[in-house]
Amino acid sequence: MTTEIRATTVLPARREDIELHTDDGLTLVGELATPLDRAPRASLLTLHPLPTHGGYMDSHVLRKAAWRLPALADVAVLRFNTRGTHSPRGTSQGEFTGGDLERHDVAAMLDFAAERALPRQWIVGWSFGTELTLKYGDDPRIEGAILLSPPLHRATDADLDRWDGFGKPLVVLVPELDDYLRPPAAQERFARVRGAELIAVDGAKHLWVGEKAVGRVLNEIVAHVAPEVRVPLPTTWEGPLG
C-alpha cells in the first residue's frame, strides 16, 4: 500500500517516553524516536521554540521530524519540554526563566544522549531553541548544530564568538520572510562564526508553515547529519504506518 506523506502521517518507529533529570533537581518529560528495526545512523537533539508563545516539544517541524526521519533516514529524534513547558506528553517541572536556568535543561539533554550512546549527535534548535543552542550547546560530544529561524534576541556576539572558537559545524536556516532576522542581517551577524553555513530559504516564514517549507527543513537536516542518505526524502511510504 502506497501512502502519500502528509502533515498528520506517522511512519513506523520505536517511540519511548523519556525523562531528563537536571542537575538543579528537575524532571523534564520527552520522547525518543528511533528506527524500528535497526540502529540509528545519526541523532537529532531538539530544542523547541519559545514556550511563552506556544512552543513545545510538539511544535510542528520537530513533531514531523520525529514522525518521519527514523523511518525515512534512520535518524533518531529526541524531543522534550524545557522547564515549565506543557504538551500532551506532560509538563516538565520548574518554571520558564527566559533562557537562564534552561542551561540545565540543555545539559540534561546532552547527558541523556551520551548515556544512551546516541550516534552522531546534532543539536537542532528552532527560534528560542537556537538561543539555547548558541548559549549552551557548544559541547564536545556533539557533531554540530542546525539553527532554524534564529532571532538572535538572547544570544549575543560573545556567544557567536564562542561558537567560532568551538569549531564544530553550524548550519543556519533563515527564512526569507522571517519576522525577526532575515537573510541579509543574518549574514552580517553570523559572519562572526567562521565556517558557519547560512542557507536563505526563499518564501519561507519564521514558523515554516506548509509542507513545502517543512520538506525543505527536513531535507536540509538529513543532508547535513546523514549525508549518505539520498535527498530529497521520499514523499510516499510503502507499507504499514506507525
Secondary structure as GFF3:
##gff-version 3
##sequence-region A 1 242
A	DSSP	beta_strand	2	4	.	.	.	ID=ss1
A	DSSP	beta_strand	14	21	.	.	.	ID=ss2
A	DSSP	beta_strand	27	34	.	.	.	ID=ss3
A	DSSP	beta_strand	42	47	.	.	.	ID=ss4
A	DSSP	three_ten_helix	51	53	.	.	.	ID=ss5
A	DSSP	alpha_helix	60	73	.	.	.	ID=ss6
A	DSSP	beta_strand	75	80	.	.	.	ID=ss7
A	DSSP	beta_strand	86	87	.	.	.	ID=ss8
A	DSSP	beta_strand	90	91	.	.	.	ID=ss9
A	DSSP	alpha_helix	102	115	.	.	.	ID=ss10
A	DSSP	beta_strand	121	126	.	.	.	ID=ss11
A	DSSP	alpha_helix	128	136	.	.	.	ID=ss12
A	DSSP	beta_strand	144	148	.	.	.	ID=ss13
A	DSSP	alpha_helix	157	166	.	.	.	ID=ss14
A	DSSP	beta_strand	170	175	.	.	.	ID=ss15
A	DSSP	alpha_helix	183	189	.	.	.	ID=ss16
A	DSSP	three_ten_helix	190	192	.	.	.	ID=ss17
A	DSSP	beta_strand	197	201	.	.	.	ID=ss18
A	DSSP	alpha_helix	211	225	.	.	.	ID=ss19
A	DSSP	beta_strand	236	238	.	.	.	ID=ss20
###
